[in-house]
């Protein structure tokens, strides 16, 4: 390898490397944990994934918003308090998850 090609490799070795935000999650596990914390599925300490349970009447859990169960979609949407441009939307089933979109 000539000196010129060595210089080129060293100078442009990091030219195409993507710059990432140090606050962004670096792995899929970190991203899932961050999303679970944001939705309230994980304890504040973050030490337990399965330590939470649905709040509300579990036998009538047809709609879920956060950690709460609701019997009707209307009750769950009222608890969601979606702001004006967004609407309440149910996704999935058994129980359906509500979100503001």
C-alpha positions as CSV (number, residue, x, y, z in Angstrom):
1,X,0.0,0.0,0.0
2,X,1.4,3.3,-1.0
3,X,1.6,6.3,1.3
4,X,-1.0,8.1,-0.8
5,X,-3.5,5.4,-0.5
6,X,-2.9,5.0,3.2
7,X,-3.5,8.7,3.7
8,X,-6.8,8.5,1.7
9,X,-8.0,5.6,3.8
10,X,-7.2,7.3,7.0
11,X,-8.6,10.7,5.9
12,X,-11.9,9.4,4.5
13,X,-12.4,6.4,6.8
14,X,-15.1,8.2,8.7
15,X,-16.5,10.3,5.8
16,X,-19.5,8.1,5.3
17,X,-20.1,7.1,9.0
18,X,-23.6,8.2,10.2
19,X,-23.7,10.6,13.1
20,X,-26.0,9.3,15.8
21,X,-27.4,11.2,18.8
22,X,-25.9,9.9,22.0
23,X,-29.3,10.1,23.7
24,X,-30.9,7.8,21.2
25,X,-31.2,4.1,22.0
26,X,-28.4,2.1,20.4
27,X,-30.1,-1.3,20.4
28,X,-33.6,-2.7,19.8
29,X,-33.9,-3.7,23.5
30,X,-33.1,-0.1,24.6
31,X,-35.7,1.3,22.1
32,X,-38.4,-1.1,23.4
33,X,-37.6,-0.2,27.0
34,X,-37.8,3.5,26.2
35,X,-41.2,3.0,24.4
36,X,-42.5,0.9,27.3
37,X,-41.5,3.6,29.8
38,X,-43.2,6.3,27.6
39,X,-46.5,4.3,27.5
40,X,-46.4,3.5,31.2
41,X,-45.9,-0.3,30.8
42,X,-42.8,-0.4,32.9
43,X,-42.2,0.5,36.6
44,X,-40.4,3.8,37.2
45,X,-37.3,1.9,38.1
46,X,-37.4,0.0,34.9
47,X,-36.2,-3.2,36.6
48,X,-39.2,-5.4,35.8
49,X,-40.9,-5.9,32.4
50,X,-43.7,-8.0,33.7
51,X,-44.4,-6.4,37.1
52,X,-47.4,-4.4,36.1
53,X,-51.0,-5.4,35.6
54,X,-54.0,-3.8,34.0
55,X,-55.9,-1.5,36.3
56,X,-59.7,-1.7,36.2
57,X,-62.1,-4.6,35.8
58,X,-60.0,-7.2,34.1
59,X,-63.0,-9.5,33.2
60,X,-64.5,-6.6,31.2
61,X,-61.2,-5.5,29.6
62,X,-62.2,-4.8,25.9
63,X,-60.2,-1.6,25.4
64,X,-56.9,-0.6,26.9
65,X,-55.4,2.9,27.2
66,X,-52.1,3.0,29.0
67,X,-52.5,0.5,31.9
68,X,-56.3,0.9,32.4
69,X,-59.0,-1.4,31.1
70,X,-62.3,-0.2,29.8
71,X,-65.5,-1.9,28.9
72,X,-66.5,0.5,26.1
73,X,-64.6,2.3,23.5
74,X,-66.3,5.6,24.4
75,X,-65.1,5.4,28.0
76,X,-61.6,4.6,26.9
77,X,-61.6,7.6,24.5
78,X,-62.8,9.9,27.2
79,X,-60.0,8.8,29.4
80,X,-57.5,9.4,26.6
81,X,-58.3,13.1,26.4
82,X,-57.2,13.5,22.8
83,X,-56.4,17.1,21.7
84,X,-58.5,18.8,18.9
85,X,-56.7,17.8,15.7
86,X,-56.2,14.2,16.9
87,X,-58.9,11.5,17.2
88,X,-59.2,8.4,19.4
89,X,-58.3,5.3,17.4
90,X,-58.6,1.6,18.5
91,X,-56.0,-0.8,17.1
92,X,-56.0,-4.6,17.4
93,X,-58.2,-6.7,19.6
94,X,-58.4,-8.8,22.7
95,X,-58.1,-6.1,24.2
96,X,-57.9,-3.3,21.6
97,X,-55.2,-0.6,22.3
98,X,-56.3,3.0,22.0
99,X,-54.2,5.9,20.9
100,X,-54.6,9.5,19.8
101,X,-53.9,9.9,16.1
